[in-house]
Amino acid sequence: SMRIRRSHNLGLEEARKRADRIAEDLREEFSFRSRWVGDALHVEGSGASGELHVDDHVIELVVKLGFALKLMEGPIRSAIERMIDEELA
């Protein structure tokens, strides 16, 4: 699975808002659906599923890619890292 972890100083409420924006970016780019379960945002799409965990200091996305997407892991990781970094900036 692919793990992307970023520290932040936004506080939990703002971090959750940014996580929502990240989820929106993932929906637009990869057609991922998302829903909150506690402090984890579950994301799911064709050939991928995972969770975006949010706490006071860290946002961490863990995504499991299916076989077809595994071949594209490098570009997918780069795109997602760029989205997260832009939303946390």
Biopython code that builds the backbone (N, CA, C, O; Angstrom):
import numpy as np
from Bio.PDB.StructureBuilder import StructureBuilder

atoms = [
    (1, "SER", "N", (0.836, -1.202, 0.000)),
    (1, "SER", "CA", (0.000, 0.000, 0.000)),
    (1, "SER", "C", (0.872, 1.252, 0.000)),
    (1, "SER", "O", (2.035, 1.218, 0.402)),
    (2, "MET", "N", (0.305, 2.325, -0.445)),
    (2, "MET", "CA", (0.998, 3.598, -0.579)),
    (2, "MET", "C", (0.660, 4.456, 0.637)),
    (2, "MET", "O", (-0.512, 4.619, 0.977)),
    (3, "ARG", "N", (1.679, 5.003, 1.291)),
    (3, "ARG", "CA", (1.476, 5.791, 2.505)),
    (3, "ARG", "C", (2.090, 7.174, 2.295)),
    (3, "ARG", "O", (3.271, 7.302, 1.974)),
    (4, "ILE", "N", (1.267, 8.202, 2.482)),
    (4, "ILE", "CA", (1.741, 9.580, 2.346)),
    (4, "ILE", "C", (1.388, 10.303, 3.643)),
    (4, "ILE", "O", (0.220, 10.376, 4.027)),
    (5, "ARG", "N", (2.407, 10.834, 4.309)),
    (5, "ARG", "CA", (2.220, 11.420, 5.641)),
    (5, "ARG", "C", (2.761, 12.845, 5.637)),
    (5, "ARG", "O", (3.871, 13.101, 5.171)),
    (6, "ARG", "N", (1.962, 13.764, 6.162)),
    (6, "ARG", "CA", (2.394, 15.155, 6.251)),
    (6, "ARG", "C", (2.067, 15.712, 7.629)),
    (6, "ARG", "O", (0.990, 15.462, 8.170)),
    (7, "SER", "N", (3.007, 16.471, 8.194)),
    (7, "SER", "CA", (2.758, 17.181, 9.443)),
    (7, "SER", "C", (2.074, 18.501, 9.133)),
    (7, "SER", "O", (2.225, 19.054, 8.043)),
    (8, "HIS", "N", (1.318, 18.999, 10.108)),
    (8, "HIS", "CA", (0.668, 20.304, 9.933)),
    (8, "HIS", "C", (0.527, 20.971, 11.292)),
    (8, "HIS", "O", (0.661, 20.326, 12.332)),
    (9, "ASN", "N", (0.256, 22.276, 11.269)),
    (9, "ASN", "CA", (-0.010, 23.040, 12.487)),
    (9, "ASN", "C", (-1.346, 23.764, 12.359)),
    (9, "ASN", "O", (-1.490, 24.901, 12.809)),
    (10, "LEU", "N", (-2.319, 23.102, 11.743)),
    (10, "LEU", "CA", (-3.590, 23.748, 11.425)),
    (10, "LEU", "C", (-4.625, 23.584, 12.527)),
    (10, "LEU", "O", (-5.615, 24.315, 12.562)),
    (11, "GLY", "N", (-4.408, 22.637, 13.422)),
    (11, "GLY", "CA", (-5.458, 22.270, 14.362)),
    (11, "GLY", "C", (-6.396, 21.274, 13.700)),
    (11, "GLY", "O", (-6.458, 21.191, 12.473)),
    (12, "LEU", "N", (-7.121, 20.522, 14.510)),
    (12, "LEU", "CA", (-7.931, 19.418, 13.998)),
    (12, "LEU", "C", (-9.055, 19.894, 13.083)),
    (12, "LEU", "O", (-9.269, 19.318, 12.016)),
    (13, "GLU", "N", (-9.765, 20.926, 13.484)),
    (13, "GLU", "CA", (-10.925, 21.362, 12.693)),
    (13, "GLU", "C", (-10.514, 21.820, 11.296)),
    (13, "GLU", "O", (-11.135, 21.440, 10.304)),
    (14, "GLU", "N", (-9.471, 22.633, 11.225)),
    (14, "GLU", "CA", (-8.994, 23.107, 9.921)),
    (14, "GLU", "C", (-8.408, 21.952, 9.114)),
    (14, "GLU", "O", (-8.584, 21.893, 7.897)),
    (15, "ALA", "N", (-7.711, 21.033, 9.786)),
    (15, "ALA", "CA", (-7.142, 19.878, 9.084)),
    (15, "ALA", "C", (-8.253, 19.036, 8.457)),
    (15, "ALA", "O", (-8.087, 18.512, 7.356)),
    (16, "ARG", "N", (-9.389, 18.903, 9.156)),
    (16, "ARG", "CA", (-10.517, 18.148, 8.597)),
    (16, "ARG", "C", (-11.080, 18.868, 7.368)),
    (16, "ARG", "O", (-11.461, 18.222, 6.392)),
    (17, "LYS", "N", (-11.131, 20.194, 7.414)),
    (17, "LYS", "CA", (-11.595, 20.960, 6.237)),
    (17, "LYS", "C", (-10.661, 20.732, 5.054)),
    (17, "LYS", "O", (-11.112, 20.538, 3.925)),
    (18, "ARG", "N", (-9.352, 20.758, 5.322)),
    (18, "ARG", "CA", (-8.386, 20.524, 4.247)),
    (18, "ARG", "C", (-8.512, 19.104, 3.722)),
    (18, "ARG", "O", (-8.378, 18.867, 2.521)),
    (19, "ALA", "N", (-8.772, 18.148, 4.627)),
    (19, "ALA", "CA", (-8.955, 16.752, 4.208)),
    (19, "ALA", "C", (-10.154, 16.642, 3.265)),
    (19, "ALA", "O", (-10.119, 15.891, 2.291)),
    (20, "ASP", "N", (-11.214, 17.397, 3.564)),
    (20, "ASP", "CA", (-12.375, 17.409, 2.664)),
    (20, "ASP", "C", (-11.980, 17.920, 1.286)),
    (20, "ASP", "O", (-12.434, 17.391, 0.272)),
    (21, "ARG", "N", (-11.136, 18.947, 1.246)),
    (21, "ARG", "CA", (-10.692, 19.488, -0.039)),
    (21, "ARG", "C", (-9.797, 18.486, -0.769)),
    (21, "ARG", "O", (-9.872, 18.358, -1.991)),
    (22, "ILE", "N", (-8.945, 17.773, -0.012)),
    (22, "ILE", "CA", (-8.126, 16.723, -0.618)),
    (22, "ILE", "C", (-9.035, 15.648, -1.212)),
    (22, "ILE", "O", (-8.797, 15.172, -2.322)),
    (23, "ALA", "N", (-10.079, 15.268, -0.467)),
    (23, "ALA", "CA", (-11.020, 14.256, -0.959)),
    (23, "ALA", "C", (-11.706, 14.730, -2.239)),
    (23, "ALA", "O", (-11.928, 13.944, -3.160)),
    (24, "GLU", "N", (-12.038, 16.014, -2.292)),
    (24, "GLU", "CA", (-12.649, 16.591, -3.501)),
    (24, "GLU", "C", (-11.666, 16.513, -4.676)),
    (24, "GLU", "O", (-12.058, 16.177, -5.793)),
    (25, "ASP", "N", (-10.387, 16.824, -4.419)),
    (25, "ASP", "CA", (-9.356, 16.710, -5.457)),
    (25, "ASP", "C", (-9.251, 15.264, -5.951)),
    (25, "ASP", "O", (-9.140, 15.014, -7.152)),
    (26, "LEU", "N", (-9.288, 14.310, -5.002)),
    (26, "LEU", "CA", (-9.202, 12.893, -5.367)),
    (26, "LEU", "C", (-10.411, 12.467, -6.196)),
    (26, "LEU", "O", (-10.296, 11.641, -7.102)),
    (27, "ARG", "N", (-11.579, 13.045, -5.874)),
    (27, "ARG", "CA", (-12.783, 12.720, -6.635)),
    (27, "ARG", "C", (-12.655, 13.233, -8.067)),
    (27, "ARG", "O", (-12.982, 12.527, -9.021)),
    (28, "GLU", "N", (-12.176, 14.470, -8.206)),
    (28, "GLU", "CA", (-12.044, 15.066, -9.535)),
    (28, "GLU", "C", (-10.987, 14.344, -10.366)),
    (28, "GLU", "O", (-11.185, 14.104, -11.557)),
    (29, "GLU", "N", (-9.865, 13.997, -9.737)),
    (29, "GLU", "CA", (-8.745, 13.406, -10.471)),
    (29, "GLU", "C", (-8.914, 11.903, -10.718)),
    (29, "GLU", "O", (-8.593, 11.407, -11.798)),
    (30, "PHE", "N", (-9.425, 11.178, -9.704)),
    (30, "PHE", "CA", (-9.446, 9.708, -9.771)),
    (30, "PHE", "C", (-10.839, 9.107, -9.578)),
    (30, "PHE", "O", (-10.978, 7.885, -9.524)),
    (31, "SER", "N", (-11.873, 9.950, -9.471)),
    (31, "SER", "CA", (-13.249, 9.479, -9.234)),
    (31, "SER", "C", (-13.383, 8.708, -7.922)),
    (31, "SER", "O", (-14.191, 7.784, -7.831)),
    (32, "PHE", "N", (-12.597, 9.079, -6.899)),
    (32, "PHE", "CA", (-12.717, 8.436, -5.590)),
    (32, "PHE", "C", (-13.936, 8.982, -4.861)),
    (32, "PHE", "O", (-14.187, 10.187, -4.856)),
    (33, "ARG", "N", (-14.688, 8.080, -4.247)),
    (33, "ARG", "CA", (-15.770, 8.485, -3.348)),
    (33, "ARG", "C", (-15.179, 8.547, -1.943)),
    (33, "ARG", "O", (-14.175, 7.890, -1.666)),
    (34, "SER", "N", (-15.792, 9.331, -1.050)),
    (34, "SER", "CA", (-15.260, 9.420, 0.310)),
    (34, "SER", "C", (-16.376, 9.627, 1.316)),
    (34, "SER", "O", (-17.439, 10.159, 0.997)),
    (35, "ARG", "N", (-16.103, 9.186, 2.559)),
    (35, "ARG", "CA", (-17.032, 9.432, 3.665)),
    (35, "ARG", "C", (-16.248, 9.398, 4.964)),
    (35, "ARG", "O", (-15.301, 8.626, 5.114)),
    (36, "TRP", "N", (-16.656, 10.249, 5.905)),
    (36, "TRP", "CA", (-16.009, 10.294, 7.216)),
    (36, "TRP", "C", (-16.499, 9.152, 8.094)),
    (36, "TRP", "O", (-17.695, 8.867, 8.150)),
    (37, "VAL", "N", (-15.567, 8.503, 8.776)),
    (37, "VAL", "CA", (-15.879, 7.557, 9.841)),
    (37, "VAL", "C", (-14.966, 7.942, 11.002)),
    (37, "VAL", "O", (-13.780, 7.614, 10.993)),
    (38, "GLY", "N", (-15.504, 8.627, 11.989)),
    (38, "GLY", "CA", (-14.671, 9.167, 13.075)),
    (38, "GLY", "C", (-13.721, 10.213, 12.502)),
    (38, "GLY", "O", (-14.151, 11.128, 11.800)),
    (39, "ASP", "N", (-12.438, 10.078, 12.798)),
    (39, "ASP", "CA", (-11.440, 11.016, 12.275)),
    (39, "ASP", "C", (-10.723, 10.456, 11.054)),
    (39, "ASP", "O", (-9.637, 10.915, 10.701)),
    (40, "ALA", "N", (-11.328, 9.470, 10.413)),
    (40, "ALA", "CA", (-10.747, 8.908, 9.192)),
    (40, "ALA", "C", (-11.711, 9.138, 8.038)),
    (40, "ALA", "O", (-12.915, 8.910, 8.157)),
    (41, "LEU", "N", (-11.165, 9.589, 6.934)),
    (41, "LEU", "CA", (-11.948, 9.783, 5.721)),
    (41, "LEU", "C", (-11.679, 8.578, 4.832)),
    (41, "LEU", "O", (-10.583, 8.426, 4.291)),
    (42, "HIS", "N", (-12.686, 7.722, 4.684)),
    (42, "HIS", "CA", (-12.532, 6.540, 3.828)),
    (42, "HIS", "C", (-12.652, 6.970, 2.377)),
    (42, "HIS", "O", (-13.592, 7.679, 2.017)),
    (43, "VAL", "N", (-11.711, 6.550, 1.538)),
    (43, "VAL", "CA", (-11.750, 6.862, 0.108)),
    (43, "VAL", "C", (-11.766, 5.550, -0.671)),
    (43, "VAL", "O", (-11.134, 4.567, -0.286)),
    (44, "GLU", "N", (-12.501, 5.565, -1.767)),
    (44, "GLU", "CA", (-12.663, 4.344, -2.538)),
    (44, "GLU", "C", (-12.918, 4.707, -3.988)),
    (44, "GLU", "O", (-13.678, 5.626, -4.294)),
    (45, "GLY", "N", (-12.271, 3.973, -4.869)),
    (45, "GLY", "CA", (-12.478, 4.194, -6.287)),
    (45, "GLY", "C", (-12.244, 2.909, -7.035)),
    (45, "GLY", "O", (-12.033, 1.857, -6.430)),
    (46, "SER", "N", (-12.279, 2.987, -8.329)),
    (46, "SER", "CA", (-12.057, 1.818, -9.159)),
    (46, "SER", "C", (-10.620, 1.341, -8.983)),
    (46, "SER", "O", (-9.687, 2.013, -9.425)),
    (47, "GLY", "N", (-10.432, 0.197, -8.344)),
    (47, "GLY", "CA", (-9.094, -0.351, -8.183)),
    (47, "GLY", "C", (-8.277, 0.245, -7.063)),
    (47, "GLY", "O", (-7.063, 0.048, -7.011)),
    (48, "ALA", "N", (-8.925, 0.980, -6.154)),
    (48, "ALA", "CA", (-8.181, 1.571, -5.047)),
    (48, "ALA", "C", (-9.102, 1.795, -3.857)),
    (48, "ALA", "O", (-10.289, 2.074, -4.023)),
    (49, "SER", "N", (-8.549, 1.672, -2.663)),
    (49, "SER", "CA", (-9.299, 2.019, -1.460)),
    (49, "SER", "C", (-8.308, 2.414, -0.384)),
    (49, "SER", "O", (-7.156, 1.981, -0.394)),
    (50, "GLY", "N", (-8.766, 3.241, 0.548)),
    (50, "GLY", "CA", (-7.864, 3.658, 1.603)),
    (50, "GLY", "C", (-8.524, 4.580, 2.591)),
    (50, "GLY", "O", (-9.743, 4.752, 2.594)),
    (51, "GLU", "N", (-7.697, 5.172, 3.433)),
    (51, "GLU", "CA", (-8.169, 6.079, 4.468)),
    (51, "GLU", "C", (-7.236, 7.266, 4.580)),
    (51, "GLU", "O", (-6.017, 7.147, 4.463)),
    (52, "LEU", "N", (-7.852, 8.414, 4.811)),
    (52, "LEU", "CA", (-7.130, 9.644, 5.103)),
    (52, "LEU", "C", (-7.343, 9.918, 6.586)),
    (52, "LEU", "O", (-8.440, 10.290, 7.002)),
    (53, "HIS", "N", (-6.275, 9.730, 7.394)),
    (53, "HIS", "CA", (-6.372, 9.926, 8.837)),
    (53, "HIS", "C", (-5.954, 11.353, 9.169)),
    (53, "HIS", "O", (-4.987, 11.882, 8.622)),
    (54, "VAL", "N", (-6.708, 11.959, 10.079)),
    (54, "VAL", "CA", (-6.446, 13.339, 10.463)),
    (54, "VAL", "C", (-6.343, 13.415, 11.978)),
    (54, "VAL", "O", (-7.207, 12.900, 12.688)),
    (55, "ASP", "N", (-5.288, 14.058, 12.476)),
    (55, "ASP", "CA", (-5.261, 14.397, 13.902)),
    (55, "ASP", "C", (-4.695, 15.807, 14.049)),
    (55, "ASP", "O", (-4.543, 16.525, 13.060)),
    (56, "ASP", "N", (-4.387, 16.198, 15.273)),
    (56, "ASP", "CA", (-3.958, 17.577, 15.538)),
    (56, "ASP", "C", (-2.704, 17.984, 14.784)),
    (56, "ASP", "O", (-2.502, 19.170, 14.521)),
    (57, "HIS", "N", (-1.851, 17.018, 14.430)),
    (57, "HIS", "CA", (-0.547, 17.366, 13.859)),
    (57, "HIS", "C", (-0.196, 16.647, 12.568)),
    (57, "HIS", "O", (0.783, 17.005, 11.912)),
    (58, "VAL", "N", (-0.976, 15.640, 12.190)),
    (58, "VAL", "CA", (-0.612, 14.814, 11.036)),
    (58, "VAL", "C", (-1.826, 14.527, 10.166)),
    (58, "VAL", "O", (-2.921, 14.267, 10.664)),
    (59, "ILE", "N", (-1.608, 14.579, 8.862)),
    (59, "ILE", "CA", (-2.557, 14.040, 7.899)),
    (59, "ILE", "C", (-1.827, 12.905, 7.198)),
    (59, "ILE", "O", (-0.728, 13.088, 6.672)),
    (60, "GLU", "N", (-2.447, 11.734, 7.196)),
    (60, "GLU", "CA", (-1.803, 10.577, 6.582)),
    (60, "GLU", "C", (-2.805, 9.856, 5.689)),
    (60, "GLU", "O", (-3.908, 9.513, 6.115)),
    (61, "LEU", "N", (-2.403, 9.636, 4.456)),
    (61, "LEU", "CA", (-3.223, 8.904, 3.509)),
    (61, "LEU", "C", (-2.584, 7.548, 3.268)),
    (61, "LEU", "O", (-1.410, 7.460, 2.907)),
    (62, "VAL", "N", (-3.365, 6.486, 3.469)),
    (62, "VAL", "CA", (-2.914, 5.134, 3.165)),
    (62, "VAL", "C", (-3.869, 4.594, 2.104)),
    (62, "VAL", "O", (-5.075, 4.499, 2.333)),
    (63, "VAL", "N", (-3.324, 4.245, 0.950)),
    (63, "VAL", "CA", (-4.152, 3.765, -0.158)),
    (63, "VAL", "C", (-3.626, 2.427, -0.638)),
    (63, "VAL", "O", (-2.426, 2.255, -0.856)),
    (64, "LYS", "N", (-4.527, 1.495, -0.797)),
    (64, "LYS", "CA", (-4.191, 0.198, -1.368)),
    (64, "LYS", "C", (-4.606, 0.222, -2.830)),
    (64, "LYS", "O", (-5.773, 0.448, -3.152)),
    (65, "LEU", "N", (-3.640, -0.015, -3.712)),
    (65, "LEU", "CA", (-3.909, 0.015, -5.147)),
    (65, "LEU", "C", (-4.108, -1.399, -5.678)),
    (65, "LEU", "O", (-3.373, -2.318, -5.315)),
    (66, "GLY", "N", (-5.101, -1.563, -6.534)),
    (66, "GLY", "CA", (-5.292, -2.839, -7.209)),
    (66, "GLY", "C", (-4.198, -3.061, -8.242)),
    (66, "GLY", "O", (-3.376, -2.178, -8.486)),
    (67, "PHE", "N", (-4.190, -4.236, -8.843)),
    (67, "PHE", "CA", (-3.100, -4.621, -9.748)),
    (67, "PHE", "C", (-2.895, -3.619, -10.881)),
    (67, "PHE", "O", (-1.765, -3.210, -11.145)),
    (68, "ALA", "N", (-3.971, -3.219, -11.552)),
    (68, "ALA", "CA", (-3.840, -2.319, -12.703)),
    (68, "ALA", "C", (-3.224, -0.981, -12.288)),
    (68, "ALA", "O", (-2.369, -0.445, -12.994)),
    (69, "LEU", "N", (-3.655, -0.441, -11.144)),
    (69, "LEU", "CA", (-3.139, 0.856, -10.697)),
    (69, "LEU", "C", (-1.724, 0.758, -10.146)),
    (69, "LEU", "O", (-0.984, 1.742, -10.169)),
    (70, "LYS", "N", (-1.336, -0.420, -9.650)),
    (70, "LYS", "CA", (0.018, -0.585, -9.113)),
    (70, "LYS", "C", (1.069, -0.230, -10.165)),
    (70, "LYS", "O", (2.134, 0.295, -9.838)),
    (71, "LEU", "N", (0.763, -0.520, -11.419)),
    (71, "LEU", "CA", (1.695, -0.216, -12.504)),
    (71, "LEU", "C", (1.899, 1.292, -12.646)),
    (71, "LEU", "O", (2.907, 1.746, -13.188)),
    (72, "MET", "N", (0.922, 2.064, -12.149)),
    (72, "MET", "CA", (0.964, 3.524, -12.255)),
    (72, "MET", "C", (1.276, 4.179, -10.906)),
    (72, "MET", "O", (1.037, 5.373, -10.729)),
    (73, "GLU", "N", (1.803, 3.411, -9.966)),
    (73, "GLU", "CA", (1.952, 3.928, -8.602)),
    (73, "GLU", "C", (2.786, 5.203, -8.537)),
    (73, "GLU", "O", (2.437, 6.126, -7.800)),
    (74, "GLY", "N", (3.875, 5.272, -9.289)),
    (74, "GLY", "CA", (4.734, 6.459, -9.255)),
    (74, "GLY", "C", (3.995, 7.738, -9.615)),
    (74, "GLY", "O", (3.985, 8.683, -8.826)),
    (75, "PRO", "N", (3.369, 7.790, -10.807)),
    (75, "PRO", "CA", (2.628, 8.994, -11.185)),
    (75, "PRO", "C", (1.433, 9.282, -10.274)),
    (75, "PRO", "O", (1.125, 10.444, -10.006)),
    (76, "ILE", "N", (0.765, 8.240, -9.802)),
    (76, "ILE", "CA", (-0.377, 8.440, -8.897)),
    (76, "ILE", "C", (0.109, 9.043, -7.587)),
    (76, "ILE", "O", (-0.487, 9.989, -7.074)),
    (77, "ARG", "N", (1.199, 8.490, -7.044)),
    (77, "ARG", "CA", (1.770, 9.029, -5.798)),
    (77, "ARG", "C", (2.156, 10.495, -5.977)),
    (77, "ARG", "O", (1.854, 11.326, -5.121)),
    (78, "SER", "N", (2.817, 10.811, -7.077)),
    (78, "SER", "CA", (3.237, 12.202, -7.323)),
    (78, "SER", "C", (2.041, 13.133, -7.378)),
    (78, "SER", "O", (2.071, 14.222, -6.805)),
    (79, "ALA", "N", (0.982, 12.710, -8.067)),
    (79, "ALA", "CA", (-0.219, 13.542, -8.203)),
    (79, "ALA", "C", (-0.873, 13.760, -6.843)),
    (79, "ALA", "O", (-1.281, 14.877, -6.524)),
    (80, "ILE", "N", (-0.977, 12.706, -6.045)),
    (80, "ILE", "CA", (-1.624, 12.818, -4.733)),
    (80, "ILE", "C", (-0.780, 13.658, -3.786)),
    (80, "ILE", "O", (-1.318, 14.483, -3.047)),
    (81, "GLU", "N", (0.547, 13.458, -3.797)),
    (81, "GLU", "CA", (1.415, 14.273, -2.944)),
    (81, "GLU", "C", (1.283, 15.753, -3.293)),
    (81, "GLU", "O", (1.255, 16.604, -2.404)),
    (82, "ARG", "N", (1.203, 16.056, -4.584)),
    (82, "ARG", "CA", (1.053, 17.446, -5.015)),
    (82, "ARG", "C", (-0.273, 18.019, -4.494)),
    (82, "ARG", "O", (-0.309, 19.144, -3.994)),
    (83, "MET", "N", (-1.365, 17.241, -4.613)),
    (83, "MET", "CA", (-2.679, 17.692, -4.117)),
    (83, "MET", "C", (-2.624, 17.992, -2.627)),
    (83, "MET", "O", (-3.071, 19.047, -2.178)),
    (84, "ILE", "N", (-2.071, 17.052, -1.865)),
    (84, "ILE", "CA", (-2.029, 17.215, -0.400)),
    (84, "ILE", "C", (-1.182, 18.431, -0.037)),
    (84, "ILE", "O", (-1.577, 19.239, 0.804)),
    (85, "ASP", "N", (-0.008, 18.562, -0.676)),
    (85, "ASP", "CA", (0.872, 19.693, -0.364)),
    (85, "ASP", "C", (0.217, 21.022, -0.697)),
    (85, "ASP", "O", (0.378, 21.997, 0.037)),
    (86, "GLU", "N", (-0.528, 21.067, -1.808)),
    (86, "GLU", "CA", (-1.219, 22.310, -2.176)),
    (86, "GLU", "C", (-2.309, 22.643, -1.158)),
    (86, "GLU", "O", (-2.464, 23.806, -0.783)),
    (87, "GLU", "N", (-3.066, 21.643, -0.706)),
    (87, "GLU", "CA", (-4.146, 21.906, 0.227)),
    (87, "GLU", "C", (-3.636, 22.262, 1.630)),
    (87, "GLU", "O", (-4.319, 22.953, 2.386)),
    (88, "LEU", "N", (-2.440, 21.788, 1.969)),
    (88, "LEU", "CA", (-1.878, 22.093, 3.296)),
    (88, "LEU", "C", (-1.060, 23.374, 3.294)),
    (88, "LEU", "O", (-0.715, 23.889, 4.358)),
    (89, "ALA", "N", (-0.747, 23.891, 2.120)),
    (89, "ALA", "CA", (0.107, 25.085, 2.033)),
    (89, "ALA", "C", (-0.568, 26.305, 2.661)),
    (89, "ALA", "O", (0.010, 27.392, 2.674)),
]
sb = StructureBuilder()
sb.init_structure("model")
sb.init_model(0)
sb.init_chain("A")
sb.init_seg("    ")
for serial, (resi, resn, name, xyz) in enumerate(atoms, 1):
    if name == "N":
        sb.init_residue(resn, " ", resi, " ")
    sb.init_atom(name, np.array(xyz, "f"), 0.0, 1.0, " ", f" {name:<3s}", serial, name[0])
structure = sb.get_structure()
